[in-house]
Amino acid sequence: MGCLATDATHRDQTARTHPGSRGSGAAGPRTKRAQMTREALNSVTSAPTISSIEDGRTAIDEIDTQLRALVGARLDVSRQIQALRSADGGPRIEHSRENEIIAAWSGELGPRGVEIALSILTLCRGSLT
């Protein structure tokens, strides 16, 4: 998954720029949501083989649960990054970084990936006032 590699690189850069940040992964998870994220990532390998519509719906429900947990964890991390950036006197939002994220989603999923990226970015920005 291309966007995960991009996020990992950004996390490493953030850890070097802000040594007290959680980007290095050295400390344990800060929240239950972060732990759920690790579990969700560890369980993702490939789409399951299904034998019935009911099995398929159950699989989709499980995937959706993982997606919600990951988006929630991303929201938490995004808020922390925004706070760090603001504390350093910088803007809350870095448009060049958002463009990288959009490009990663587009590269993986095409035009619909752009729509997903924009929705996630909008959610994670929070109130702009």
Residue frames as qw, qx, qy, qz and C-alpha x, y, z in Angstrom:
[[0.000, 0.889, 0.458, 0.000, 0.00, 0.00, 0.00],
 [0.489, 0.467, 0.005, 0.737, 1.77, 3.07, -1.29],
 [0.219, -0.797, -0.016, -0.562, 0.25, 5.63, 1.09],
 [0.811, -0.579, -0.052, 0.061, 1.40, 3.67, 4.14],
 [0.766, 0.050, 0.001, 0.641, 5.00, 3.86, 2.97],
 [0.162, 0.635, 0.063, 0.753, 4.63, 7.60, 2.44],
 [0.541, -0.761, -0.065, -0.352, 3.12, 8.01, 5.91],
 [0.882, -0.348, -0.056, 0.312, 5.92, 5.93, 7.45],
 [0.574, 0.311, 0.004, 0.758, 8.54, 8.12, 5.77],
 [0.133, -0.725, -0.061, -0.673, 6.78, 11.25, 7.04],
 [0.764, -0.629, -0.116, -0.083, 6.59, 9.72, 10.53],
 [0.824, -0.112, -0.057, 0.553, 10.35, 9.10, 10.47],
 [0.308, 0.491, 0.035, 0.814, 11.02, 12.67, 9.32],
 [0.425, -0.751, -0.118, -0.490, 8.71, 14.01, 12.05],
 [0.852, -0.469, -0.134, 0.189, 10.54, 11.94, 14.66],
 [0.660, 0.093, -0.037, 0.745, 13.85, 13.49, 13.59],
 [0.046, 0.579, 0.109, 0.807, 12.39, 17.01, 13.52],
 [0.533, -0.571, 0.137, -0.609, 10.47, 16.60, 16.80],
 [0.335, 0.265, -0.875, 0.227, 12.44, 14.15, 18.97],
 [0.279, -0.015, 0.704, -0.653, 9.74, 14.12, 21.65],
 [0.679, 0.152, -0.173, -0.697, 7.09, 13.02, 19.16],
 [0.786, -0.068, 0.578, -0.208, 5.67, 9.55, 18.87],
 [0.665, 0.621, -0.277, -0.309, 6.88, 9.21, 15.29],
 [0.118, 0.547, -0.828, 0.018, 9.77, 6.94, 16.24],
 [0.839, -0.120, -0.426, -0.317, 7.44, 4.26, 17.57],
 [0.340, 0.293, -0.761, 0.469, 9.80, 3.70, 20.51],
 [0.299, -0.061, 0.602, -0.738, 7.11, 4.32, 23.08],
 [0.178, 0.319, 0.930, -0.026, 3.95, 2.25, 23.39],
 [0.012, -0.557, -0.578, -0.596, 0.62, 3.34, 21.89],
 [0.051, -0.122, 0.301, -0.944, -0.87, 6.52, 23.38],
 [0.606, 0.032, 0.171, -0.776, -4.45, 5.50, 22.91],
 [0.661, 0.117, 0.725, -0.152, -6.61, 2.45, 22.56],
 [0.652, 0.708, 0.086, -0.258, -7.27, 3.63, 19.01],
 [0.187, 0.741, -0.629, -0.141, -3.55, 3.44, 18.21],
 [0.392, -0.228, 0.888, -0.082, -3.48, -0.16, 19.46],
 [0.698, 0.449, 0.496, -0.256, -6.53, -0.98, 17.33],
 [0.468, 0.797, -0.270, -0.269, -4.69, 0.49, 14.35],
 [0.058, -0.547, 0.832, 0.074, -1.70, -1.78, 14.89],
 [0.534, 0.081, 0.823, -0.175, -3.99, -4.79, 15.17],
 [0.650, 0.651, 0.234, -0.315, -5.89, -3.78, 12.03],
 [0.332, 0.766, -0.502, -0.226, -2.67, -3.35, 10.05],
 [0.236, -0.379, 0.895, -0.025, -1.34, -6.68, 11.28],
 [0.594, 0.241, 0.734, -0.226, -4.50, -8.46, 10.17],
 [0.581, 0.714, -0.015, -0.391, -4.57, -7.03, 6.64],
 [0.495, -0.265, 0.712, 0.421, -3.04, -9.36, 4.10],
 [0.111, 0.001, -0.670, -0.734, -5.42, -9.87, 1.20],
 [0.632, -0.074, -0.054, -0.770, -9.12, -10.13, 0.48],
 [0.479, -0.109, 0.838, -0.238, -10.66, -13.25, 1.97],
 [0.250, -0.046, -0.820, -0.513, -12.21, -15.92, -0.23],
 [0.498, 0.039, 0.441, -0.746, -15.92, -16.05, 0.40],
 [0.037, 0.102, 0.966, 0.236, -18.42, -18.81, -0.29],
 [0.018, -0.684, -0.729, -0.040, -21.67, -16.94, 0.26],
 [0.016, 0.739, 0.156, 0.655, -23.19, -13.48, 0.21],
 [0.629, -0.763, -0.115, -0.095, -23.47, -13.65, 4.00],
 [0.798, -0.256, 0.043, 0.544, -19.74, -14.46, 4.29],
 [0.418, 0.442, 0.182, 0.773, -19.00, -11.54, 1.97],
 [0.248, -0.819, -0.170, -0.488, -21.10, -9.14, 3.99],
 [0.758, -0.626, -0.057, 0.173, -19.43, -10.28, 7.20],
 [0.714, 0.008, 0.107, 0.692, -16.01, -9.74, 5.62],
 [0.169, 0.636, 0.189, 0.729, -17.02, -6.26, 4.43],
 [0.498, -0.822, -0.155, -0.228, -18.30, -5.39, 7.91],
 [0.798, -0.436, 0.018, 0.416, -14.97, -6.46, 9.42],
 [0.540, 0.267, 0.178, 0.778, -13.01, -4.45, 6.83],
 [0.087, -0.779, -0.224, -0.578, -15.22, -1.40, 7.47],
 [0.663, -0.737, -0.110, 0.067, -14.56, -1.71, 11.21],
 [0.738, -0.191, 0.114, 0.637, -10.82, -1.74, 10.53],
 [0.320, 0.525, 0.251, 0.747, -11.11, 1.24, 8.18],
 [0.322, -0.860, -0.196, -0.345, -12.99, 3.26, 10.79],
 [0.746, -0.591, -0.003, 0.307, -10.35, 2.42, 13.41],
 [0.648, 0.068, 0.200, 0.732, -7.55, 3.44, 11.03],
 [0.103, 0.691, 0.253, 0.669, -9.26, 6.69, 10.06],
 [0.523, -0.830, -0.157, -0.113, -9.86, 7.45, 13.75],
 [0.757, -0.395, 0.082, 0.514, -6.20, 6.83, 14.55],
 [0.473, 0.360, 0.256, 0.762, -5.19, 8.99, 11.59],
 [0.169, -0.848, -0.254, -0.433, -7.43, 11.76, 12.94],
 [0.669, -0.717, -0.044, 0.190, -5.68, 11.57, 16.32],
 [0.698, -0.134, 0.207, 0.673, -2.21, 11.71, 14.75],
 [0.278, 0.608, 0.323, 0.670, -3.24, 14.54, 12.43],
 [0.339, -0.900, -0.181, -0.207, -4.43, 16.61, 15.39],
 [0.721, -0.554, 0.086, 0.407, -1.13, 16.03, 17.17],
 [0.585, 0.177, 0.297, 0.733, 0.84, 17.09, 14.09],
 [0.045, 0.791, 0.303, 0.530, -1.30, 20.22, 13.71],
 [0.524, -0.847, -0.086, 0.035, -0.70, 21.11, 17.35],
 [0.729, -0.311, 0.194, 0.578, 3.07, 20.60, 16.99],
 [0.431, 0.431, 0.342, 0.715, 3.17, 22.66, 13.83],
 [0.165, -0.877, -0.249, -0.376, 1.15, 25.47, 15.45],
 [0.658, -0.713, -0.009, 0.242, 3.35, 25.39, 18.56],
 [0.654, -0.114, 0.278, 0.694, 6.38, 25.85, 16.29],
 [0.072, 0.624, -0.008, -0.778, 4.70, 28.92, 14.77],
 [0.033, -0.079, 0.765, 0.639, 3.93, 27.23, 11.47],
 [0.583, -0.019, -0.230, -0.779, 0.64, 26.78, 9.68],
 [0.702, -0.097, 0.592, -0.383, -1.70, 24.03, 10.86],
 [0.855, 0.396, 0.329, -0.058, -2.01, 22.69, 7.32],
 [0.240, -0.529, 0.597, 0.554, 0.86, 21.95, 4.95],
 [0.718, 0.521, 0.046, -0.460, -0.53, 21.89, 1.43],
 [0.384, 0.560, -0.711, -0.181, 2.51, 20.21, -0.13],
 [0.188, -0.153, 0.936, -0.254, 2.08, 17.30, 2.31],
 [0.626, 0.354, 0.478, -0.505, -1.62, 17.07, 1.46],
 [0.601, 0.603, -0.334, -0.403, -0.70, 16.93, -2.24],
 [0.121, 0.397, -0.910, 0.007, 1.64, 13.99, -1.52],
 [0.401, 0.095, 0.815, -0.407, -1.18, 12.17, 0.25],
 [0.658, 0.523, 0.150, -0.521, -3.62, 12.82, -2.61],
 [0.451, 0.586, -0.612, -0.280, -1.06, 11.57, -5.13],
 [0.090, -0.239, 0.955, -0.153, -0.51, 8.37, -3.11],
 [0.538, 0.298, 0.645, -0.454, -4.25, 7.64, -2.96],
 [0.604, 0.629, -0.130, -0.472, -4.60, 8.44, -6.65],
 [0.232, 0.530, -0.800, -0.162, -1.70, 6.14, -7.50],
 [0.212, -0.048, 0.949, -0.230, -3.30, 3.26, -5.61],
 [0.326, 0.460, 0.780, -0.271, -6.97, 3.77, -6.51],
 [0.238, 0.414, 0.552, 0.683, -7.18, 6.21, -9.43],
 [0.118, -0.456, -0.135, -0.872, -9.64, 9.12, -9.54],
 [0.665, -0.590, -0.361, -0.282, -11.84, 7.66, -6.79],
 [0.716, -0.222, -0.351, 0.561, -8.74, 7.54, -4.60],
 [0.167, 0.291, -0.049, 0.941, -8.51, 11.32, -4.93],
 [0.488, -0.549, -0.267, -0.624, -12.08, 11.63, -3.65],
 [0.805, -0.433, -0.382, 0.133, -11.29, 9.39, -0.67],
 [0.570, 0.008, -0.240, 0.786, -8.09, 11.32, 0.10],
 [0.056, -0.422, -0.054, -0.903, -9.90, 14.65, -0.01],
 [0.659, -0.560, -0.325, -0.383, -12.61, 13.33, 2.32],
 [0.798, -0.320, -0.338, 0.382, -10.05, 12.02, 4.81],
 [0.402, 0.162, -0.134, 0.891, -8.02, 15.23, 4.67],
 [0.286, -0.538, -0.173, -0.774, -11.15, 17.31, 5.23],
 [0.770, -0.522, -0.349, -0.113, -12.13, 15.17, 8.21],
 [0.774, -0.226, -0.255, 0.534, -8.66, 15.30, 9.73],
 [0.241, 0.444, -0.041, 0.862, -8.24, 19.07, 9.33],
 [0.221, -0.543, -0.644, 0.492, -10.99, 19.72, 11.82],
 [0.080, 0.935, 0.327, -0.110, -12.39, 23.21, 12.19],
 [0.590, 0.361, 0.073, 0.718, -10.36, 25.77, 10.26],
 [0.121, -0.826, -0.068, -0.546, -11.46, 28.63, 12.53]]
